[in-house]
């Protein structure tokens, strides 16, 4: 008879691995079970186009990993993880050939924003003196904050709409576009309440911690987490799909890095009917359409400042970005989508061979869309980098269906762990004081459907494991 483990974790994404590490650190026996042949979830790297070109399958740039208080205390560098920081975290080109640039320095950022330099400084500087404490409060469930006055001040801006905050704070097109592009990561209509929150978080992360990429690809993050887990005595089983709790080895607790509806299917009658109904009612957000390119050379930006950043936002003005995101929120396909592009190979030469380069980009589309956005995305790149198409050696595309087939947590192409509207920001996955526990004291949810939500930071897994240790495994 096999021994009973303290815990089994379902899913080897960053949150599942983080949960297992916390349990192993506490001396508990833990195994992680992963359906795919490699660990990583949305944090994987593969040769999607041509041999020698390494592309991040989903997540690519990692401001929240850099800001994660959990990752900061782990010896991930011993397991091969090296962060690469570009000269600037983010560039946002405009049609006149200029670009707004988010630098680590607030002053340097302001130099690209003209008369709005003071307004940008006024928005971010109050939070940068103790940014680590702010991120510690943001990256946790709704509880009494450690810095209540700072968090209250943050909330006054964060609960606003992205367009409303940008228009009130800034007068020029550059600053408005820079902030609205950051807010576009919310995957909401930018007139929606709380769509400013992610924009402000990402801007602050850019100044305080940067927007790095991982050398050799995002897979390095997952591999380093897995390596540290093994050092602690934890084990991993890959290539083992879990359809029901009966598929798992005996354990005192099960932590699931899965979408809420997958938790409902896997747990079945182990959960009461009312809670199962609430899980089925969880709302997923819009999807994405992603393109990876193998390129014969670097992207030829009109605004040369764009070559100083690993991340480039392509969407023009506040008005254009807002129109594109409004289309998506209302179920329409935008003709001029807001494109989020990464060019890691400019800073990480392991990504391509012989002086060649990679490109990585996606745009938002309605949930589950089957529309091919390749032409629309490439038009936006060509708009700000004439001659781009002539560099394309090969491309790989994935829409919502392909993304979900690769990672079941990306339901309908939703990379946000669920719709980021105000209700689900405050209460996810259901309205409960404990978002990680379930009515079954043996079962816990540790995916990005729990606070603090999407991003490669491991904090969902961290908090879920802490909860398990305080209750079932205490």
LONU-531101 format. One record per residue (C-alpha): residue in three letters; x, y, z. Coordinates in nm, 3 decimals. Example, Ala and Ser with C-alpha at 12.3 -4.5 7.8 and 13.67 -1.06 7.14 Angstrom:
- resn	xx	yy	zz
- ala	1.230	-0.450	0.780
- ser	1.367	-0.106	0.714
// end
This chain:
- resn	xx	yy	zz
- unk	0.000	0.000	0.000
- unk	0.137	0.344	-0.094
- unk	0.197	0.588	0.185
- unk	-0.033	0.884	0.236
- unk	0.133	1.211	0.138
- unk	0.070	1.530	0.324
- unk	-0.028	1.705	0.000
- unk	-0.065	1.664	-0.373
- unk	-0.058	1.968	-0.600
- unk	-0.236	1.945	-0.934
- unk	-0.064	2.160	-1.197
- unk	0.301	2.261	-1.229
- unk	0.258	2.623	-1.327
- unk	0.430	2.891	-1.116
- unk	0.146	2.890	-0.862
- unk	0.137	2.513	-0.826
- unk	0.515	2.499	-0.788
- unk	0.506	2.786	-0.537
- unk	0.243	2.606	-0.329
- unk	0.452	2.289	-0.327
- unk	0.765	2.481	-0.224
- unk	0.586	2.641	0.073
- unk	0.462	2.300	0.188
- unk	0.803	2.138	0.142
- unk	0.970	2.423	0.333
- unk	0.734	2.342	0.620
- unk	0.853	1.981	0.619
- unk	0.543	1.835	0.455
- unk	0.565	1.556	0.197
- unk	0.436	1.686	-0.137
- unk	0.409	1.569	-0.497
- unk	0.315	1.787	-0.796
- unk	0.119	1.617	-1.075
- unk	0.130	1.781	-1.420
- unk	-0.062	1.682	-1.734
- unk	0.205	1.806	-1.977
- unk	0.547	1.648	-2.025
- unk	0.720	1.963	-1.894
- unk	0.654	2.192	-1.600
- unk	0.560	2.555	-1.645
- unk	0.192	2.605	-1.728
- unk	0.191	2.935	-1.918
- unk	0.559	2.977	-1.833
- unk	0.710	2.760	-2.109
- unk	0.954	2.815	-2.395
- unk	0.971	2.618	-2.721
- unk	1.100	2.630	-3.078
- unk	0.769	2.732	-3.233
- unk	0.896	2.857	-3.571
- unk	1.243	2.741	-3.683
- unk	1.521	2.540	-3.516
- unk	1.729	2.758	-3.285
- unk	1.455	3.020	-3.230
- unk	1.329	3.002	-2.870
- unk	0.984	3.151	-2.820
- unk	0.790	3.201	-2.497
- unk	0.471	3.003	-2.546
- unk	0.261	3.241	-2.336
- unk	0.407	3.460	-2.061
- unk	0.722	3.648	-2.167
- unk	0.792	3.965	-1.965
- unk	0.782	3.946	-1.588
- unk	0.731	4.266	-1.386
- unk	0.529	4.082	-1.123
- unk	0.792	3.811	-1.085
- unk	1.046	4.084	-1.017
- unk	0.810	4.239	-0.759
- unk	0.708	3.909	-0.596
- unk	0.808	3.895	-0.228
- unk	0.794	3.514	-0.244
- unk	1.028	3.478	-0.542
- unk	1.264	3.732	-0.387
- unk	1.348	3.497	-0.099
- unk	1.406	3.185	-0.311
- unk	1.755	3.085	-0.437
- unk	1.636	3.056	-0.796
- unk	1.966	3.177	-0.939
- unk	2.125	2.859	-0.805
- unk	1.895	2.671	-1.040
- unk	1.989	2.867	-1.349
- unk	1.747	3.161	-1.345
- unk	1.901	3.489	-1.458
- unk	1.689	3.799	-1.503
- unk	1.771	4.026	-1.796
- unk	1.671	4.390	-1.758
- unk	1.655	4.596	-2.078
- unk	1.763	4.958	-2.066
- unk	1.396	5.059	-2.046
- unk	1.103	4.847	-1.931
- unk	0.856	4.976	-2.192
- unk	0.827	5.192	-2.504
- unk	0.511	5.325	-2.665
- unk	0.561	5.470	-3.017
- unk	0.335	5.735	-3.167
- unk	0.260	5.814	-3.531
- unk	0.477	6.126	-3.537
- unk	0.791	5.912	-3.492
- unk	0.833	5.985	-3.121
- unk	0.789	5.742	-2.833
- unk	0.689	5.764	-2.469
- unk	0.929	5.550	-2.268
- unk	0.885	5.404	-1.921
- unk	1.233	5.410	-1.765
- unk	1.333	5.287	-1.421
- unk	1.400	5.652	-1.343
- unk	1.091	5.870	-1.299
- unk	1.290	6.169	-1.423
- unk	1.403	5.990	-1.739
- unk	1.045	5.881	-1.804
- unk	0.926	6.237	-1.765
- unk	1.179	6.354	-2.022
- unk	0.978	6.161	-2.285
- unk	0.645	6.305	-2.170
- unk	0.698	6.677	-2.219
- unk	0.472	6.895	-2.006
- unk	0.327	6.588	-1.834
- unk	0.655	6.499	-1.660
- unk	0.535	6.653	-1.334
- unk	0.197	6.481	-1.359
- unk	0.361	6.141	-1.408
- unk	0.589	6.198	-1.111
- unk	0.292	6.302	-0.899
- unk	0.111	5.981	-0.989
- unk	0.390	5.733	-0.910
- unk	0.635	5.891	-0.665
- unk	0.411	5.870	-0.353
- unk	0.422	5.491	-0.380
- unk	0.786	5.436	-0.467
- unk	0.943	5.522	-0.132
- unk	0.830	5.187	0.009
- unk	0.728	4.999	-0.304
- unk	0.804	4.657	-0.155
- unk	0.551	4.713	0.122
- unk	0.290	4.827	-0.129
- unk	0.341	4.519	-0.346
- unk	0.321	4.297	-0.039
- unk	-0.024	4.444	0.028
- unk	-0.136	4.426	-0.334
- unk	-0.021	4.067	-0.381
- unk	-0.242	3.921	-0.109
- unk	-0.613	3.871	-0.040
- unk	-0.829	4.156	0.085
- unk	-0.727	4.184	0.450
- unk	-0.621	4.460	0.684
- unk	-0.329	4.620	0.496
- unk	0.013	4.667	0.648
- unk	0.022	5.023	0.512
- unk	-0.345	5.130	0.529
- unk	-0.296	5.496	0.433
- unk	-0.071	5.412	0.139
- unk	-0.312	5.147	0.016
- unk	-0.608	5.382	0.056
- unk	-0.429	5.644	-0.154
- unk	-0.348	5.376	-0.412
- unk	-0.713	5.273	-0.418
- unk	-0.834	5.624	-0.498
- unk	-0.651	5.598	-0.831
- unk	-0.673	5.223	-0.887
- unk	-1.052	5.202	-0.865
- unk	-1.095	5.454	-1.145
- unk	-1.122	5.381	-1.514
- unk	-0.801	5.377	-1.713
- unk	-0.919	5.647	-1.952
- unk	-1.061	5.864	-1.674
- unk	-0.737	5.862	-1.476
- unk	-0.524	5.927	-1.785
- unk	-0.738	6.219	-1.903
- unk	-0.752	6.382	-1.560
- unk	-0.381	6.343	-1.490
- unk	-0.229	6.421	-1.829
- unk	-0.280	6.669	-2.110
- unk	-0.044	6.535	-2.379
- unk	-0.086	6.236	-2.607
- unk	0.239	6.069	-2.495
- unk	0.162	6.035	-2.123
- unk	-0.200	5.945	-2.189
- unk	-0.094	5.671	-2.431
- unk	0.177	5.537	-2.199
- unk	-0.060	5.496	-1.907
- unk	-0.352	5.369	-2.115
- unk	-0.127	5.103	-2.269
- unk	-0.034	4.982	-1.920
- unk	-0.402	4.980	-1.823
- unk	-0.476	4.775	-2.134
- unk	-0.321	4.474	-1.956
- unk	-0.643	4.463	-1.753
- unk	-0.818	4.316	-2.061
- unk	-1.120	4.532	-1.982
- unk	-1.297	4.813	-2.158
- unk	-1.081	5.103	-2.042
- unk	-1.385	5.306	-1.941
- unk	-1.466	5.036	-1.682
- unk	-1.414	5.101	-1.311
- unk	-1.087	4.957	-1.174
- unk	-0.928	4.927	-1.521
- unk	-0.670	5.181	-1.396
- unk	-0.551	4.940	-1.125
- unk	-0.333	4.714	-1.337
- unk	-0.199	5.014	-1.527
- unk	-0.083	5.176	-1.205
- unk	0.060	4.849	-1.069
- unk	0.261	4.788	-1.388
- unk	0.388	5.146	-1.404
- unk	0.503	5.126	-1.042
- unk	0.664	4.786	-1.102
- unk	0.852	4.933	-1.397
- unk	1.003	5.203	-1.180
- unk	1.067	4.994	-0.870
- unk	1.157	4.648	-1.006
- unk	1.170	4.667	-1.385
- unk	1.006	4.453	-1.654
- unk	1.265	4.178	-1.704
- unk	1.269	3.867	-1.919
- unk	1.436	3.540	-1.823
- unk	1.754	3.431	-1.998
- unk	1.683	3.135	-2.230
- unk	1.310	3.194	-2.194
- unk	1.030	3.185	-1.940
- unk	1.077	2.809	-1.905
- unk	1.383	2.897	-1.694
- unk	1.155	3.034	-1.422
- unk	0.952	2.714	-1.397
- unk	1.264	2.498	-1.418
- unk	1.427	2.693	-1.135
- unk	1.117	2.658	-0.916
- unk	1.105	2.285	-0.989
- unk	1.476	2.250	-0.911
- unk	1.434	2.421	-0.576
- unk	1.132	2.204	-0.495
- unk	1.338	1.891	-0.559
- unk	1.614	2.024	-0.333
- unk	1.353	2.053	-0.057
- unk	1.247	1.692	-0.105
- unk	0.935	1.748	-0.315
- unk	0.866	1.533	-0.618
- unk	0.708	1.591	-0.960
- unk	0.517	1.364	-1.195
- unk	0.468	1.495	-1.550
- unk	0.258	1.354	-1.832
- unk	-0.018	1.257	-1.589
- unk	-0.358	1.412	-1.656
- unk	-0.597	1.440	-1.362
- unk	-0.965	1.398	-1.447
- unk	-1.087	1.314	-1.096
- unk	-0.958	1.308	-0.742
- unk	-0.939	0.930	-0.769
- unk	-0.654	0.975	-1.019
- unk	-0.431	1.113	-0.742
- unk	-0.216	0.933	-0.486
- unk	-0.354	0.928	-0.129
- unk	-0.298	1.258	0.056
- unk	-0.426	1.465	0.345
- unk	-0.472	1.772	0.124
- unk	-0.503	1.852	-0.246
- unk	-0.413	2.194	-0.387
- unk	-0.531	2.256	-0.743
- unk	-0.367	2.503	-0.981
- unk	-0.665	2.483	-1.216
- unk	-0.952	2.700	-1.340
- unk	-1.264	2.706	-1.116
- unk	-1.472	2.497	-1.356
- unk	-1.194	2.238	-1.369
- unk	-1.196	2.225	-0.988
- unk	-1.571	2.160	-1.005
- unk	-1.527	1.879	-1.258
- unk	-1.233	1.714	-1.081
- unk	-1.380	1.732	-0.730
- unk	-1.735	1.641	-0.831
- unk	-1.951	1.534	-0.537
- unk	-1.667	1.603	-0.294
- unk	-1.798	1.962	-0.303
- unk	-2.150	2.072	-0.208
- unk	-2.393	2.164	-0.486
- unk	-2.410	2.534	-0.399
- unk	-2.035	2.581	-0.416
- unk	-2.015	2.383	-0.740
- unk	-2.278	2.614	-0.889
- unk	-2.074	2.919	-0.782
- unk	-1.763	2.774	-0.948
- unk	-1.954	2.718	-1.272
- unk	-2.068	3.081	-1.258
- unk	-1.711	3.214	-1.247
- unk	-1.667	3.453	-1.538
- unk	-1.371	3.433	-1.772
- unk	-1.249	3.738	-1.960
- unk	-1.159	3.810	-2.319
- unk	-0.905	3.595	-2.499
- unk	-0.587	3.667	-2.688
- unk	-0.450	3.590	-3.033
- unk	-0.073	3.540	-3.033
- unk	0.194	3.551	-3.305
- unk	0.560	3.447	-3.278
- unk	0.808	3.541	-3.549
- unk	1.150	3.420	-3.651
- unk	1.316	3.734	-3.790
- unk	1.625	3.789	-4.003
- unk	1.711	4.108	-3.810
- unk	1.591	4.344	-3.538
- unk	1.256	4.519	-3.580
- unk	1.321	4.849	-3.766
- unk	1.137	5.093	-3.541
- unk	1.084	5.447	-3.667
- unk	1.123	5.565	-3.307
- unk	1.471	5.441	-3.222
- unk	1.390	5.451	-2.851
- unk	1.184	5.137	-2.902
- unk	1.504	4.936	-2.945
- unk	1.593	5.015	-2.584
- unk	1.290	4.827	-2.443
- unk	1.202	4.458	-2.443
- unk	0.831	4.547	-2.439
- unk	0.662	4.775	-2.691
- unk	0.294	4.874	-2.685
- unk	0.143	4.934	-3.028
- unk	-0.185	5.118	-3.031
- unk	-0.126	5.486	-3.092
- unk	-0.330	5.723	-2.880
- unk	-0.549	5.678	-2.574
- unk	-0.856	5.711	-2.796
- unk	-0.743	5.438	-3.036
- unk	-0.644	5.193	-2.760
- unk	-0.972	5.254	-2.577
- unk	-1.173	5.196	-2.897
- unk	-0.995	4.865	-2.962
- unk	-1.048	4.738	-2.608
- unk	-1.412	4.853	-2.614
- unk	-1.466	4.649	-2.929
- unk	-1.327	4.340	-2.761
- unk	-1.535	4.391	-2.445
- unk	-1.849	4.419	-2.659
- unk	-1.770	4.107	-2.860
- unk	-1.637	4.273	-3.176
- unk	-1.307	4.222	-3.358
- unk	-1.098	4.543	-3.360
- unk	-0.957	4.640	-3.699
- unk	-0.668	4.823	-3.531
- unk	-0.602	4.609	-3.223
- unk	-0.392	4.711	-2.928
- unk	-0.079	4.496	-2.972
- unk	0.157	4.401	-2.690
- unk	0.495	4.308	-2.837
- unk	0.815	4.169	-2.688
- unk	1.160	4.158	-2.850
- unk	1.360	3.955	-2.600
- unk	1.633	3.860	-2.846
- unk	1.763	4.220	-2.848
- unk	1.880	4.158	-2.492
- unk	1.907	3.779	-2.472
- unk	2.118	3.624	-2.747
- unk	2.014	3.272	-2.647
- unk	1.677	3.329	-2.819
- unk	1.800	3.303	-3.180
- unk	2.105	3.203	-3.383
- unk	2.350	3.382	-3.617
- unk	2.246	3.738	-3.538
- unk	1.880	3.666	-3.607
- unk	1.593	3.765	-3.380
- unk	1.257	3.666	-3.239
- unk	0.935	3.862	-3.206
- unk	0.644	3.785	-2.973
- unk	0.310	3.965	-2.981
- unk	-0.056	3.930	-2.898
- unk	-0.377	4.128	-2.909
- unk	-0.704	4.088	-2.722
- unk	-1.002	3.923	-2.892
- unk	-1.349	3.825	-2.772
- unk	-1.364	3.515	-2.552
- unk	-1.320	3.200	-2.759
- unk	-1.280	3.390	-3.088
- unk	-1.179	3.190	-3.396
- unk	-1.077	3.495	-3.605
- unk	-0.719	3.497	-3.740
- unk	-0.564	3.828	-3.627
- unk	-0.224	3.780	-3.793
- unk	-0.277	4.040	-4.067
- unk	-0.418	4.299	-3.826
- unk	-0.131	4.250	-3.579
- unk	0.134	4.273	-3.851
- unk	-0.023	4.591	-3.989
- unk	0.017	4.751	-3.647
- unk	0.382	4.646	-3.628
- unk	0.449	4.767	-3.983
- unk	0.283	5.099	-3.898
- unk	0.552	5.178	-3.641
- unk	0.833	4.973	-3.801
- unk	0.814	5.001	-4.183
- unk	0.987	4.706	-4.348
- unk	0.906	4.466	-4.064
- unk	0.729	4.214	-4.288
- unk	1.040	4.178	-4.501
- unk	1.225	4.036	-4.198
- unk	0.981	3.753	-4.128
- unk	1.141	3.411	-4.188
- unk	0.860	3.212	-4.027
- unk	0.564	3.267	-3.797
- unk	0.359	3.065	-3.551
- unk	0.007	3.167	-3.452
- unk	-0.224	3.058	-3.171
- unk	-0.578	3.173	-3.106
- unk	-0.793	3.111	-2.798
- unk	-0.872	2.751	-2.889
- unk	-0.509	2.656	-2.946
- unk	-0.401	2.830	-2.626
- unk	-0.662	2.646	-2.421
- unk	-0.561	2.317	-2.583
- unk	-0.202	2.385	-2.474
- unk	-0.298	2.495	-2.121
- unk	-0.647	2.413	-1.994
- unk	-0.635	2.708	-1.752
- unk	-0.651	2.951	-2.046
- unk	-1.025	2.906	-2.086
- unk	-1.138	3.067	-2.411
- unk	-0.792	3.223	-2.444
- unk	-0.828	3.411	-2.113
- unk	-0.477	3.472	-1.978
- unk	-0.605	3.679	-1.684
- unk	-0.730	3.395	-1.466
- unk	-1.084	3.531	-1.504
- unk	-1.251	3.861	-1.587
- unk	-1.080	4.146	-1.402
- unk	-1.393	4.350	-1.335
- unk	-1.436	4.510	-0.994
- unk	-1.640	4.227	-0.844
- unk	-1.393	3.956	-0.937
- unk	-1.095	4.168	-0.837
- unk	-1.244	4.196	-0.488
- unk	-1.397	3.847	-0.466
- unk	-1.252	3.559	-0.664
- unk	-1.331	3.282	-0.740
- unk	-1.646	3.308	-0.525
- unk	-1.767	3.539	-0.249
- unk	-1.588	3.385	0.049
- unk	-1.365	3.520	0.322
- unk	-1.114	3.244	0.243
- unk	-1.067	3.244	-0.137
- unk	-0.830	2.945	-0.133
- unk	-1.020	2.698	0.084
- unk	-1.335	2.517	-0.020
- unk	-1.624	2.370	0.179
- unk	-1.424	2.047	0.170
- unk	-1.141	2.103	0.422
- unk	-0.912	1.875	0.219
- unk	-0.936	2.076	-0.107
- unk	-0.774	2.410	-0.191
- unk	-0.760	2.623	-0.506
- unk	-0.423	2.787	-0.584
- unk	-0.455	2.912	-0.943
- unk	-0.468	3.268	-1.077
- unk	-0.845	3.252	-1.029
- unk	-0.761	3.332	-0.664
- unk	-0.606	3.655	-0.527
- unk	-0.395	3.832	-0.634
- unk	-0.478	3.704	-0.982
- unk	-0.279	3.675	-1.302
- unk	0.095	3.716	-1.341
- unk	0.404	3.506	-1.284
- unk	0.453	3.577	-0.913
- unk	0.362	3.255	-0.732
- unk	0.159	3.442	-0.471
- unk	-0.167	3.253	-0.533
- unk	0.014	2.929	-0.457
- unk	0.199	3.083	-0.163
- unk	-0.120	3.201	0.007
- unk	-0.310	2.880	-0.065
- unk	-0.033	2.668	0.085
- unk	-0.016	2.892	0.391
- unk	-0.390	2.842	0.432
- unk	-0.355	2.466	0.403
- unk	-0.081	2.466	0.665
- unk	-0.292	2.676	0.901
- unk	-0.589	2.437	0.875
- unk	-0.578	2.085	0.734
- unk	-0.201	2.037	0.757
- unk	-0.149	2.231	1.079
// end
